[in-house]
């Protein structure tokens, strides 16, 4: 047996070299094109945020950073693409609510929402809006509820995947309103349908309805955040409107694949934090009714847990259980 002992030092060297190679790879990241997979279509609030960071990170890293829009399937299409890549140069950029609500909306999922998306850095809080067609001729949530009760089954509603969908249709279920759900592969088509009265209610980011609202083609009834939007200060928060159950913070950011080393997460987070200091980003976020809120890996992970806990409480009140 003694003749095999010399192998031990060799194994130690191999392990040491392996760790050294990984450390060097992390220091020189990226070595090639980086992809940001986004669960919404072009011109959505998330897409705009992803492109702002992609442009600046490409300049910092000296490698292309491309944004790939993969809408559809309640966000599952984008996450499945991201998880299936098995690549630390393919990252997912999107709202936390896209994957935290999915266990309540689907019996099975092709990925594990607890372990397949590793928080790198949070960058935004998106203002969500409850909007209606002007043809509906209502100006408050109270009036919307009254109209739905007076005309059961006559109204159609849609929502962006994730928190917006969960909040709106949870609200509709809680009040036992008869409002039909209209699914969209790409929610960016819904605002124009709302303006044309093909649907009557929409829950989405304020960014995608703001232009139509300012043009008087749709009416924003309330925002789900804790504060009013600087771009539309006359619009009440849901809490101010008397519906605190519709209050929810919609954070988002950048995620890496399962098994991403902590050192690499910290390296990417530091680079994102550095480019986030560009005042143009905060200004562009404000223009699209987003807030620049930067959270490092640990803080971002803690905020995701807080959202999961909040969703679990809301789901319990609705009689819903997580599938996994």
TATA-V407147 format. One record per backbone hydrogen bond with DSSP energy under -1.0 kcal/mol. CO is the residue of the C=O (numbers start at 1). NH is the residue of the N-H. Records with the same first field share a line. If there is no record, write none. Layout:
CO->NH  NH
This chain:
1->4
2->5
4->7
5->8
7->11
8->12
9->13
10->14
11->15
12->16
13->17
14->18
15->19
16->20
17->21
18->22
19->23
20->24
21->25
22->26
23->27
24->28
34->66
35->91
36->68
37->93
38->70
41->44
44->48
45->49
46->50
47->51
48->52
49->53
50->54
51->55
52->56
53->57
54->58
55->59
56->60
57->61
58->62
64->34
66->36
68->38
72->75  77
73->76
75->79
76->80
77->81
78->82
79->83
80->84
87->90
89->35
91->37
92->255
94->253
95->98
96->99  100
97->101
101->104
102->105  106
103->323
112->116
118->256
121->254
122->295
123->293
124->252
125->291
127->206
128->224
129->204
130->221  222
131->202
132->219
133->136
134->137
140->144
141->145
142->146
143->147
144->148
145->149
146->150
147->151
151->154
155->180
156->200  201
157->182
158->203
160->165
162->166
163->167
164->168
165->169
166->170
167->171
168->172
169->173
170->174
171->175
172->177
173->176
177->179
178->153
180->157
186->189
187->190
189->193
190->194
191->195
192->196
193->198  199
194->197
200->133
201->158
202->131
203->160
204->129
206->209  210
209->213
210->214
211->215
212->217
213->216
219->132
222->130
223->238
224->248
232->235
236->223
237->241
238->243
239->242
243->246
244->247
250->126
251->96
252->123  124
253->94
254->120  121
255->92
256->118
257->260
261->265
262->266
263->267
264->268
265->269
266->270
267->271
268->272
269->273
270->274
271->275
272->276
275->278
278->281
279->283
280->284
281->285
282->286
283->287
284->288
285->290
286->289
289->127
291->125
295->122
296->300
297->301
298->302
299->303
300->304
301->305
302->306
303->307
304->308
305->309
306->310
307->311
308->312
309->313
310->314
311->315
312->316
313->317
314->318
315->320
316->319
